[in-house]
Amino acid sequence: MNDSAHSPEAAASAYGTQMAKYFTMNQPPNVAIDSAVSVVRPQLAITRLIARSGIPERTASIPFEKAYVVSVHLNHANSGEWELWTDAKYTKTGAWPVGGVAMCDLESNSSIRNPGPIDWVHFHVPRATLDSLTDDAGMRQVKRLHCVYGTPDPVLNHLTQSILPGLNRPEMFSQLFMDSFTMTVCSHLVGRYGQLREPTLQLKGGLAPWQMRRAVELLQEHLDGELKLETLAEECRLSVSHFARSFRSSFGTSPHRYLTLRRVEIAKVLLSETNSSLVEIAAQTGFSDQAALTRTFANLVGATPGKWRREHSHRRMFVEIRERPSSSSHE
């Protein structure tokens, strides 16, 4: 297992040294673990890219491929640093916490720009890998993977952190381990972010899985609360009253209450992992001002944001951002 390719076709895949080239980075990646040693059962590749100077200029488009790149950020990105172009559609993200996730469908025309420091772990996931997993489980195949850029994912972040210590020694990973790790990662991706090829029947008394994902996605995109209940219901193909009842049945609370709790959870991440001011955090989490953040946070958490930050400051994770030498030598 290494960052070399096993075939001419695999050589162009978006991982390892090839991913560094796509991102116009002179230095080689820290590591690329390629477990695709079986034609019958394709796997995934893992690449870690670190650069203090980031990607200051917009990259060229990543070549077409039937695969996804799932990125886990190991460092915090400030608001507006990360820019994406997908099929001519422009996206500029807000603050991106440690452990935030992005997904790029390589069947789309995608390019990025990020002038800030980067420390990313990329999971290169072929569609064939996902199809193999769902076929074995007797499930319908996934139409696509999708999430809001920067979505915190504690499960995927934990899996990433668990494999980091051994990334510079890929020979230590047996094929059995990589098979198990691949299955765990892909099962999580399908379960949380997969949209099935056929509509899922609505669960009695609650929202169907695809409706739950769509509702959460829209609420995440509109933390300021400027989203009508009618819009949420339309996106889930339900009447307003039916949606409201089904949402409460699925989440145990109303959409407004869910959004408020989500804002507070994101505020906790920003308080513990950044030095942003309360004014900045209020803006990033959809509160009208610092006073609204403080009032809501205190009511739900039992402490003001400032007090909570002081009590949890010892838990902060400071990720060292290292820049590789610009020489052409490889690991």
Order of alpha helices (4+ residues) and beta strands (2+ residues): alpha-alpha-beta-beta-beta-beta-beta-beta-beta-beta-alpha-beta-beta-alpha-alpha-beta-alpha-alpha-alpha-alpha-alpha-alpha-alpha
